[in-house]
Amino acid sequence: MSAAVVTRFAPSPTGYLHIGGARTALFNWLYARGRGGKFLLRIEDTDRARSSPEASAAILQGMAWLGLDHDGDVISQFERADRHAEVANELLAAGKAFKCFATQDEIEAFREAARAEGKSTLYRSPWRDSDAASHPDAPYVIRIKAPSGGTMVIKDEVQGDVRIAHEQLDDMILLRSDGTPVYMLAVVVDDHDMGVTHVIRGDDHLSNAARQMMIYEAMEWPLPVYAHIPLIHGPDGKKLSKRHGALGAQEYQLMGYPAAGMRNYLARLGWSHGDDEFFSDAQAREWFDLAGIGKSPARFDTKKLEHLCGQHIATSENAALQQELLAFRTAIGENNLPDVKLALLSDAMNCLKERAKTFPELLEKAEFLLVDRPIEPDEKALKSLDPVSRGILSTLTPHLQNASWTRDALEAATADYADSNGLKFGKMAGPLRAALAGRSVTPSVFDMLLVLGRDEALARIKDAAQEHG
């Protein structure tokens, strides 16, 4: 029986949750969740100068918005420094690491000489095989003994076999002279101790894999399965950056993209399952595998994101969609809605969610039920309330008053009025939109009449017929 899958997401808390990091977290989450495994979260906060609690909080908030739940407690890499040092000293005692007393000036002199001779500047320390009796009473670092001769093979599920000659690896520092561990050591120790079976991360870490494998092999620990995924590029084919627009997960949350649509789009960004574009979380968990990840960088396309988000909004359960819409309003600093408005919103959800790609678009369509009388029409809507149009509203009102308040009855009443007055429905639709919503782009007139109810709808029409003369 194979071991249970354990994946991890290990961001550095130096800023927001980058959209590339969000995709890495999603791939790890999908792989673990689809196999009944564990998805762990580790904050790589060893760089104390650049790490901040605010950045850690932003990462956690971004993951919470995306619905990427993790197993167990969040692990702080910094808090495990003693364990990292313990492993370095274990390697030292086993003769697989050594104390290096070379100064920065000596190392730089070595590199200058190597450059002058056209040789590799990778540092192989003269202290590598020195006798402990010859060691001075001076500061030192602990370095690993890089293997000599031969080739290291990184077996990667995305990149294939990547071969790196041992001559390309230096005697890497494990512990600095102040006793603090380096990042490369911390990552390996943490992954091993956390039982990580699959390391799924950006291919900018591919060069790190060989150096990290030196530690695994020296400690005789089993290697994880590696999968280095190509980075995300902008539409111009260059690495995604600020010039392409928003970069942080929270920015997309504040722009009103639904989390399900974002998950769907990020899953398709570099991974595919046949020709499937739109799919549910359950399908993504079932289908996601490493074989479906491409070797080429994916290009971020906002139009595709919006298209998928529109599909997710249209197919969402109304109650869940309303909750997410209200959470968006809270996130952008809007006040809570009174119960009467919440009830109207719930009644209107079917007519609001069609063809809305984002929550701001959905709220724009919902404006007719969020506003209160008297309605103040915008400039475009006001043009639909000229004297002729107000006359139409006045004479149409009795027909609506006498109709039973159902879609069929209201459609029949307006059709009869149009026929008897030689009008097309379009002549009535503009004034009705202006009266009911105060704007020209709205859900259908009949949807608004039904959601608002007889009394409110007729009162708005009466206001518009009278007040804008």
Secondary structure, DSSP 8 states (H G I E B T S, - for coil): -----EEEE---SSSS-BHHHHHHHHHHHHHHHTTT-EEEEEE----TTT--HHHHHHHHHHHHHHT---SS--EESGGGHHHHHHHHHHHHHTTSEEEE---HHHHHHHHHHHHHTT-------TTTT--GGG--SS--EEEE----SSEEEEEETTTEEEEEEGGG----EEE-TTS-B-HHHHHHHHHHHTT--EEEEEGGGHHHHHHHHHHHHHHT----EEEEE--EE-TTSSB--GGGS--BHHHHHHTT--HHHHHHHHHHSSB-STT--S--HHHHHHH--GGGB-SS-EE--HHHHHHHHHHHHHHS-HHHHHHHHHHHHHHTT-----HHHHHHHHHHHHHHHTT--SHHHHHHHHHHHHS-SS----HHHHTT-SHHHHHHHHHHHHHHHTS-SSHHHHHHHHHHHHHHTT--HHHHHHHHHHHHHSSSS-S-HHHHHHHH-HHHHHHHHHHHHHHT-
